[in-house]
Amino acid sequence: MWAYDIRSERLLGKPKGLDAVRYDIVAVAPQETPVLGRLNRMMRSLLAERFKLVVHNETRELLYYAMIVDKNGPEVHTEDLTGPLDARKGRVEVVVIDRVENRPSEN
C-alpha cells in the first residue's frame, strides 16, 4: 500500500473484498517539489478522512516457507527467519487495519 510504504503481504486485517474494490482519487498536490514522504502523509490523511481508515504499526513474528532441494527432490516447509536471510529472526514490521468503511464519506 503506497501511502504506508508497505508491501501488501504486510497489510493485515483487511476486510473481505477490500482487494476487489477500486476508487479513483482525484486530489491536488502542492506545486513545489514535495519533501520525501509528504505525498504519502497526505494520502494517509485523505484515507483517514474519507474512508475512516484507522491503522497501527506493530512488529510481529511471522513464518515463511522455504523450498529445499536435496537428493530426494524438492520439499516445502516452514522456517524461522534466521541467519543470513533475515537477521531480525522473523520479526517484521506490519500495518494492521483497525477500521475502514466500504464507502468514502462525502466531504
N, C-alpha and C positions, 0 to 999 in steps of 0.2 A: 504494500500500500504506500504509494508515493508520498503522501502527506506525512506519514510517520517514519519514512525511510526504513521500511522493514519489508522483508520478503513475505509473501502471502502464507507460506507454511508456518510462519512465526506469529500469525494473527489468530488468536484463539477466541472462542466464544461467539463465533459468527452465527447469527440466526439462520435457520433453514431458508434457502432461496436467495440469500444475500448475493451470492455469486452470479445469479441469473438476472438480477435487477441492474439496469444501467440508466444513468441520468447524464444529460449534457449539462455541464455547469458553465454558465456564462458569467464572467466576472472581469473587472477591470483592475489590472495591476498598476502600480506606480510606474511612471515613465523612466525614472532614474534606474541605473543598474542596481538590481537587488543585492543586498548583502546575503552571503551564503546562508541558506536555511530560512530566509524571510518568507519566500513564497510558500514553503512547507507550513510555516506557522500560520500564514494567512488562510491556507486551505483547511488546516485543523480547526481554526476558529469558525470558518464557514460551515464545516461539517457539524460542529457542536451546535451552532445556532440553528441551522436549517433542519438537521436530522436528529437533533438532541443526542448526538453521539457522545457517549461518556466512555473513556478508556483509562486503563492504567498500565504502567510498565512494571514488569517483575522479572526475576530470574528464576528459571525452572530447570530441573534436571530432566533431560529427555534421552531416550534411547534412539539409536539409529540402526539400520540394517547394513550388514556387511556381506558382500558376496565373496566367498573364498573359493579359489580353485586349487584343489590338491590332486593327488594321484587318482582319487576316486571320482573326480569331476567337481562341478560347481555345487556349492551349498550356500544357503542364505540363513543367517542367524543374527540375533540382536547383539550389539556390542555397547560397552560404555565408551563414551567419547574421551579416551585417554591416550597418552603417548603423543607421537608426532602429529596425528591427525587433528587433535584439539587439546591444547594444554589446559583448558578450563574444566576438564573432567566431566563433560556432559552438561555443564551449566551454560545456558544460552539466554539471551535477552528476548523476551516476547512482549507483545502488546495484547492485552486482554480486553475485549469489548464488554463493558458492563451494561450498557443500554444503548439502543438505537431504535428510531422509529422508521417504519417502512416507507413512509411518505414524507417529503420535505414539508416543513411548515411554510406558510405563505407570509413572508416578511418583506 
